Amino acid sequence: MARIAGVNIPTNKRVIIALTYIHGIGPKSAQDIATKLGIDHSRRVQDLTDQEVLHIRETIDSEYTVEGDLRRNTAMNIKRLMDLACYRGLRHRKGLPVRGQRTHTNARTRKGKAKPIAGKKK
């Protein structure tokens, strides 16, 4: 099992798909990495040599922000908005949709499970 950026990537999947298991690497980035290193897109992770895995690891470390650093960056950006008390920060703080979606109906993903209101029945 290959370990890249602190993530055990699955061995029986194609390289492009397996790289997307790393937080911060999507399909396009995975294709770019494989093309840059000259790895065939149809090859599986189990068929890679240790040298190729090492090259992938070095490329990701040097050119991409992934896993812990990326999560920390995102959390710091959200915390900055909340500290500024700007509109987006207040929406984050209250757990409501940030990007202008309606909340009269829907928005259940952000607001959580519906809470019944007592005395509403008539």
Long-range contacts (C-beta under 8 A, 24 or more apart in sequence): 2-45, 2-48, 2-53, 4-53, 4-56, 4-57, 4-60, 5-57, 5-60, 5-61, 5-66, 5-67, 6-67, 6-68, 7-67, 9-45, 10-45, 11-44, 11-45, 11-46, 12-44, 12-45, 12-46, 13-44, 13-45, 14-41, 14-42, 14-43, 14-44, 14-45, 15-39, 15-41, 15-43, 15-44, 15-45, 15-48, 16-41, 18-45, 19-56, 22-60, 22-66, 22-67, 23-66, 23-67, 23-70, 23-71, 24-64, 24-65, 24-66, 24-67, 24-70, 25-60, 25-64, 25-66, 29-64, 33-59, 33-60
